[in-house]
Amino acid sequence: MSIEVPVPRTAVPLGISDPVEKARAELKAALAAIEEKSNVPKRITRATEDAVAGARGFVKSKPVEGVIAVVGVAAAVGLAVWGMVRAYTR
């Protein structure tokens, strides 16, 4: 009984003996790797989702510190906006 293991898009499956098929698989994997590296919006979305999940976990485990962090970030953003508006209007 053989178990099929899924192959990532950026990898070449093992056991290809035909040189043409192997070259096609290598090209396909290389193009997929280039697409993964150059797709900045997708990478930003993935990083944002990871950060949100981490923040939610932090707030669940430490609610008081989470509230303090939210208030601190809001104050920092408000201060930055106030500073930019003040610099612009002078």
C-alpha positions as CSV (number, residue, x, y, z in Angstrom):
1,M,0.0,0.0,0.0
2,S,1.5,3.3,-1.1
3,I,0.5,6.6,0.5
4,E,0.3,9.5,-1.8
5,V,2.0,12.6,-0.3
6,P,0.9,15.9,-1.8
7,V,3.7,17.7,-3.6
8,P,4.0,21.5,-3.0
9,R,3.6,23.7,-6.1
10,T,7.2,24.8,-5.8
11,A,8.7,21.2,-5.7
12,V,9.5,18.7,-8.4
13,P,7.8,15.2,-7.9
14,L,10.2,12.3,-7.4
15,G,10.3,9.4,-9.8
16,I,10.1,11.2,-13.2
17,S,12.3,9.3,-15.6
18,D,11.5,11.0,-18.8
19,P,13.9,14.0,-19.3
20,V,11.3,16.1,-21.1
21,E,8.7,15.6,-18.4
22,K,11.3,16.2,-15.7
23,A,12.3,19.5,-17.4
24,R,8.7,20.6,-17.6
25,A,8.1,19.8,-14.0
26,E,11.3,21.7,-13.0
27,L,10.1,24.7,-15.1
28,K,6.7,24.6,-13.6
29,A,8.1,24.5,-10.1
30,A,10.5,27.3,-10.8
31,L,7.7,29.5,-12.2
32,A,5.6,28.8,-9.2
33,A,8.4,29.7,-6.8
34,I,9.0,33.0,-8.7
35,E,5.2,33.7,-8.5
36,E,5.3,33.0,-4.7
37,K,8.2,35.4,-4.2
38,S,6.9,38.2,-6.4
39,N,3.3,38.2,-5.3
40,V,3.6,40.9,-2.7
41,P,-0.1,41.5,-2.0
42,K,-0.5,37.8,-1.2
43,R,2.5,37.8,1.1
44,I,1.2,41.0,2.9
45,T,-2.2,39.4,3.3
46,R,-0.6,36.2,4.8
47,A,1.6,38.2,7.1
48,T,-1.4,40.3,8.3
49,E,-3.5,37.2,8.9
50,D,-0.6,35.8,11.0
51,A,-0.2,39.0,13.0
52,V,-4.0,39.2,13.7
53,A,-4.0,35.6,14.8
54,G,-1.1,36.2,17.1
55,A,-2.7,39.4,18.5
56,R,-6.0,37.5,19.2
57,G,-4.1,34.8,21.0
58,F,-2.3,37.3,23.1
59,V,-5.5,39.1,24.0
60,K,-7.2,35.8,24.9
61,S,-4.3,34.7,27.2
62,K,-3.6,38.2,28.7
63,P,-6.7,40.4,28.4
64,V,-5.5,43.3,30.6
65,E,-2.2,43.6,28.7
66,G,-4.1,43.4,25.4
67,V,-6.3,46.3,26.4
68,I,-3.2,48.3,27.4
69,A,-1.6,47.5,24.1
70,V,-4.6,48.6,22.1
71,V,-4.8,51.9,24.1
72,G,-1.1,52.4,23.6
73,V,-1.3,51.8,19.8
74,A,-4.3,54.1,19.5
75,A,-2.5,56.8,21.4
76,A,0.6,56.5,19.3
77,V,-1.4,56.6,16.0
78,G,-3.4,59.6,17.3
79,L,-0.2,61.4,18.3
80,A,1.4,60.7,14.9
81,V,-1.7,62.0,13.0
82,W,-1.8,65.1,15.3
83,G,1.9,65.7,14.7
84,M,1.5,65.4,10.9
85,V,-1.5,67.7,10.7
86,R,0.2,70.2,13.0
87,A,3.4,70.1,10.8
88,Y,1.3,70.5,7.6
89,T,-0.7,73.5,8.9
90,R,2.3,75.5,10.0
